[in-house]
């Protein structure tokens, strides 16, 4: 138990360190894709820009006094932070071989709670744009969870286990034999992490930043950091599930992170009804077909 706790804390610290440089890399790539340099002033080549932004956000503070809806927003932020910590415990437990019996199923359980945290965050703000962004994200997560559940069952049928440790060395067959499941998994994680072209929770161009419109200081920092930690965890999950946990997954993980950056830099936002129709009319039938081929 103590060993699992230590591995979870180390997983959280590693995730925080990775996202600091991932944010910098994303801003650099977005800058060059738009014919500008991106951050390059703080530190050597802007390497300390993420830490400077963190310090700037942490020193800000907001007093809530007696406003009840603000307590709901605080509850939503704390719930999202707790969910991210649970993700990191699974990530750390994978490498320490502790509490990994049903680690893939725990991903499905934790993912089902993220929509509740976004609803609390959106409802706790005095802004209709925040509520609208949270509602769109919550309804979109239902479509994502249906497809993600099929992927979980598909992987369990292929490898005979819900433990991520058992996928070591043999998971690359999943992406090779069933590339459609891998492509749909990439689409699903874009939806779960609220990234372009499925960033319906934020949608800066139409909702003024969406569910986090009324947040600043440490609460905005938590929302911002949690989003990027979930991106890193699901990128790692895809590399383990589809390509095993060996050397190949280490190569695939940066590709997944670059995939998120490329999607944000190039893809336009898809209309919400097209997004829902795709998941229920295309994504889910394809995954069910893949599932039945494994059974047969």
C-alpha positions as CSV (number, residue, x, y, z in Angstrom):
1,X,0.0,0.0,0.0
2,X,2.8,2.4,0.9
3,X,4.7,1.5,-2.2
4,X,1.6,2.2,-4.4
5,X,1.2,5.6,-2.6
6,X,4.8,6.6,-3.3
7,X,4.5,5.5,-7.0
8,X,1.3,7.6,-7.3
9,X,3.0,10.7,-6.0
10,X,6.0,10.1,-8.3
11,X,3.6,9.7,-11.2
12,X,2.0,13.0,-10.4
13,X,5.3,14.8,-10.1
14,X,6.5,13.3,-13.4
15,X,3.2,14.3,-15.1
16,X,3.6,17.9,-13.8
17,X,7.1,18.1,-15.1
18,X,6.2,16.7,-18.5
19,X,3.2,19.1,-19.0
20,X,5.4,22.1,-18.2
21,X,7.6,21.4,-21.3
22,X,4.6,20.0,-23.3
23,X,2.9,23.4,-22.9
24,X,6.0,25.2,-24.0
25,X,6.4,22.8,-27.0
26,X,2.8,23.3,-28.0
27,X,3.1,27.1,-27.9
28,X,6.3,26.9,-30.0
29,X,4.6,24.6,-32.6
30,X,1.5,26.8,-32.7
31,X,3.7,29.8,-33.1
32,X,5.7,28.4,-36.0
33,X,2.5,27.1,-37.7
34,X,1.2,30.8,-37.6
35,X,4.5,32.3,-38.8
36,X,5.7,33.6,-35.4
37,X,8.3,32.4,-32.9
38,X,6.2,31.7,-29.8
39,X,7.6,32.2,-26.3
40,X,11.4,32.9,-26.4
41,X,12.1,35.6,-23.7
42,X,12.1,33.8,-20.3
43,X,15.1,31.7,-19.9
44,X,17.2,30.2,-22.7
45,X,14.9,29.9,-25.8
46,X,11.9,30.4,-23.5
47,X,12.4,27.2,-21.5
48,X,11.3,28.8,-18.3
49,X,8.1,30.4,-19.8
50,X,5.8,27.8,-18.3
51,X,7.2,28.2,-14.8
52,X,6.9,32.0,-15.1
53,X,3.2,31.7,-16.1
54,X,2.7,29.3,-13.2
55,X,4.1,31.8,-10.7
56,X,2.0,34.6,-12.2
57,X,-1.2,32.6,-11.8
58,X,-0.5,31.3,-8.3
59,X,0.1,34.7,-6.7
60,X,-3.4,35.8,-7.8
61,X,-6.3,35.1,-5.4
62,X,-10.1,35.6,-5.4
63,X,-12.3,35.9,-2.3
64,X,-15.7,34.1,-2.6
65,X,-17.4,35.4,0.6
66,X,-21.0,34.0,1.0
67,X,-21.8,33.2,-2.7
68,X,-23.1,29.7,-2.7
69,X,-22.6,29.0,-6.4
70,X,-18.9,29.8,-6.0
71,X,-18.6,26.9,-3.5
72,X,-20.0,24.6,-6.2
73,X,-17.3,25.8,-8.6
74,X,-14.7,25.1,-5.9
75,X,-16.1,21.7,-5.5
76,X,-15.9,21.1,-9.2
77,X,-12.2,22.1,-9.3
78,X,-11.3,19.9,-6.3
79,X,-13.2,17.0,-7.9
80,X,-11.2,17.4,-11.2
81,X,-7.9,17.6,-9.3
82,X,-8.8,14.4,-7.4
83,X,-9.7,12.6,-10.6
84,X,-6.3,13.6,-12.1
85,X,-4.5,12.4,-9.0
86,X,-6.3,9.0,-9.5
87,X,-5.1,8.9,-13.1
88,X,-1.6,9.5,-11.9
89,X,-1.9,6.7,-9.3
90,X,-2.8,4.3,-12.1
91,X,0.1,5.7,-14.2
92,X,2.6,5.3,-11.3
93,X,1.1,1.9,-10.3
94,X,1.8,0.5,-13.8
95,X,5.5,0.9,-13.4
96,X,5.6,-0.3,-9.8
97,X,3.3,-3.3,-10.4
98,X,1.0,-2.2,-7.5
99,X,-2.8,-2.2,-7.6
100,X,-2.9,-3.1,-11.3
101,X,-5.4,-5.9,-11.3
102,X,-8.2,-3.9,-13.0
103,X,-6.2,-0.8,-14.0
104,X,-7.9,-0.4,-17.4
105,X,-11.3,-0.6,-15.9
106,X,-10.4,2.1,-13.4
107,X,-9.7,4.4,-16.4
108,X,-13.3,3.9,-17.5
109,X,-14.6,4.6,-13.9
110,X,-12.6,7.7,-13.4
111,X,-13.5,9.0,-16.9
112,X,-17.2,8.8,-16.1
113,X,-16.8,11.3,-13.3
114,X,-15.1,14.1,-15.3
115,X,-18.4,15.3,-16.8
116,X,-19.7,15.9,-13.2
117,X,-16.6,18.0,-12.3
118,X,-17.1,20.1,-15.5
119,X,-20.8,20.6,-14.8
120,X,-19.9,21.9,-11.3
121,X,-17.2,24.2,-12.7
122,X,-19.6,25.6,-15.3
123,X,-22.6,25.9,-13.0
124,X,-20.5,27.6,-10.3
125,X,-19.7,30.5,-12.5
126,X,-21.9,33.6,-12.9
127,X,-21.8,33.2,-16.7
128,X,-24.2,31.6,-19.2
129,X,-21.2,30.8,-21.5
130,X,-19.6,28.7,-18.8
131,X,-22.9,26.7,-18.2
132,X,-23.3,26.3,-22.0
133,X,-19.7,25.0,-22.4
134,X,-20.1,22.6,-19.4
135,X,-23.4,21.2,-20.8
136,X,-21.9,20.6,-24.2
137,X,-18.9,18.9,-22.7
138,X,-21.1,16.7,-20.4
139,X,-23.4,15.6,-23.3
140,X,-20.4,15.0,-25.5
141,X,-18.7,12.8,-22.9
142,X,-21.7,10.4,-23.1
143,X,-20.9,9.8,-26.7
144,X,-17.2,9.4,-25.9
145,X,-17.7,6.9,-23.0
146,X,-19.9,4.6,-25.2
147,X,-17.0,4.2,-27.7
148,X,-14.3,4.1,-25.0
149,X,-16.2,1.3,-23.2
150,X,-16.1,-0.7,-26.5
151,X,-12.4,-0.1,-26.7
152,X,-11.9,-1.3,-23.2
153,X,-13.9,-4.5,-23.8
154,X,-12.1,-5.0,-27.2
155,X,-8.7,-4.9,-25.5
156,X,-9.8,-7.2,-22.7
157,X,-11.0,-9.7,-25.3
158,X,-7.8,-9.5,-27.3
159,X,-5.4,-9.9,-24.4
160,X,-7.5,-11.7,-21.8
161,X,-7.0,-9.1,-19.0
162,X,-8.1,-5.7,-17.7
163,X,-4.6,-5.2,-16.3
164,X,-2.4,-2.8,-18.3
165,X,0.7,-4.8,-17.1
166,X,-0.5,-7.8,-19.1
167,X,-0.3,-5.8,-22.3
168,X,3.4,-5.5,-22.1
169,X,5.2,-6.8,-25.2
170,X,2.1,-7.8,-27.2
171,X,-0.1,-4.7,-27.4
172,X,1.3,-3.6,-30.8
173,X,-0.8,-6.2,-32.4
174,X,-3.9,-4.2,-31.6
175,X,-3.0,-1.3,-33.8
176,X,-1.6,-3.5,-36.5
177,X,-4.6,-5.9,-36.8
178,X,-7.4,-3.4,-36.0
179,X,-6.2,0.0,-37.2
180,X,-9.8,1.3,-37.2
181,X,-10.0,0.8,-33.4
182,X,-6.7,2.7,-33.0
183,X,-7.9,5.7,-35.1
184,X,-11.2,5.8,-33.2
185,X,-9.2,5.7,-29.9
186,X,-7.3,8.8,-31.1
187,X,-10.6,10.5,-31.9
188,X,-12.0,9.5,-28.5
189,X,-9.1,11.0,-26.5
190,X,-9.4,14.3,-28.4
191,X,-13.0,14.4,-27.2
192,X,-12.2,13.4,-23.6
193,X,-9.4,16.0,-23.3
194,X,-11.6,18.8,-24.8
195,X,-9.1,19.4,-27.6
196,X,-9.6,20.8,-31.1
197,X,-11.7,19.9,-33.1
198,X,-13.9,18.7,-30.2
199,X,-13.2,21.5,-27.7
200,X,-16.9,22.2,-27.0
201,X,-16.3,22.9,-23.3
202,X,-14.0,25.8,-24.1
203,X,-14.6,27.0,-27.7
204,X,-12.7,30.3,-27.2
205,X,-13.9,31.8,-30.5
206,X,-17.6,31.4,-29.7
207,X,-17.9,31.0,-25.9
208,X,-15.2,33.3,-24.5
209,X,-13.2,30.3,-23.2
210,X,-16.3,28.3,-22.1
211,X,-16.5,26.6,-18.8
212,X,-13.4,28.3,-17.3
213,X,-14.5,31.9,-18.2
214,X,-14.9,33.2,-14.6
215,X,-11.8,31.5,-13.1
216,X,-8.5,33.0,-12.3
217,X,-5.5,32.4,-10.1
218,X,-4.9,29.0,-8.6
219,X,-8.3,27.7,-9.7
220,X,-7.6,28.5,-13.3
221,X,-4.2,26.9,-12.9
222,X,-5.7,23.7,-11.6
223,X,-8.2,23.5,-14.5
224,X,-5.4,24.3,-17.0
225,X,-2.9,21.8,-15.5
226,X,-5.5,19.0,-15.2
227,X,-6.4,19.3,-18.8
228,X,-2.8,18.8,-19.9
229,X,-2.1,16.0,-17.4
230,X,-5.1,14.1,-18.8
231,X,-3.7,14.7,-22.3
232,X,-0.4,13.1,-21.2
233,X,-2.1,10.2,-19.3
234,X,-4.3,9.3,-22.3
235,X,-1.4,9.6,-24.7
236,X,0.5,7.2,-22.5
237,X,-2.5,4.9,-22.2
238,X,-2.9,4.7,-26.0
239,X,0.8,3.8,-26.4
240,X,0.5,1.0,-23.8
241,X,-2.9,-0.4,-24.9
242,X,-2.2,-0.3,-28.7
243,X,1.5,-0.8,-28.8
244,X,2.4,-2.6,-25.6
245,X,4.6,-1.3,-22.8
246,X,8.0,-1.9,-24.3
247,X,10.3,0.3,-26.3
248,X,7.7,0.9,-29.1
249,X,5.4,2.6,-26.6
250,X,8.2,5.0,-25.7
251,X,8.4,6.0,-29.4
252,X,4.7,6.2,-29.8
253,X,4.1,8.5,-26.8
254,X,5.8,11.6,-28.3
255,X,3.8,10.9,-31.5
256,X,0.5,11.1,-29.5
257,X,1.6,14.3,-27.9
258,X,2.5,15.8,-31.3
259,X,-0.8,14.6,-32.6
260,X,-2.6,16.8,-30.0
261,X,-0.5,19.8,-31.1
262,X,-1.0,19.2,-34.8
263,X,-4.8,18.8,-34.3
264,X,-5.0,22.2,-32.4
265,X,-2.9,24.0,-35.0
266,X,-4.6,22.7,-38.2
267,X,-8.1,21.3,-37.6
268,X,-11.2,23.5,-37.5
269,X,-14.0,22.9,-34.9
270,X,-16.6,20.4,-36.1
271,X,-20.3,21.2,-35.7
272,X,-21.8,19.7,-32.6
273,X,-24.5,17.7,-34.3
274,X,-21.9,16.2,-36.8
275,X,-19.8,15.2,-33.8
276,X,-22.6,13.4,-32.0
277,X,-23.8,11.7,-35.2
278,X,-20.3,10.5,-36.0
279,X,-19.8,8.8,-32.6
280,X,-23.2,7.1,-32.6
281,X,-23.6,6.4,-36.4
282,X,-20.0,5.6,-37.3
283,X,-17.8,5.2,-34.3
284,X,-19.9,2.9,-32.2
285,X,-21.0,0.5,-35.1
286,X,-17.4,0.2,-36.2
287,X,-16.2,-0.7,-32.7
288,X,-19.0,-3.2,-32.3
289,X,-18.1,-4.8,-35.6
290,X,-14.4,-5.0,-34.4
291,X,-15.6,-6.5,-31.1
292,X,-17.7,-9.2,-32.8
293,X,-14.8,-10.1,-35.1
294,X,-12.7,-10.7,-32.0
295,X,-15.4,-12.9,-30.5
296,X,-15.9,-14.9,-33.7
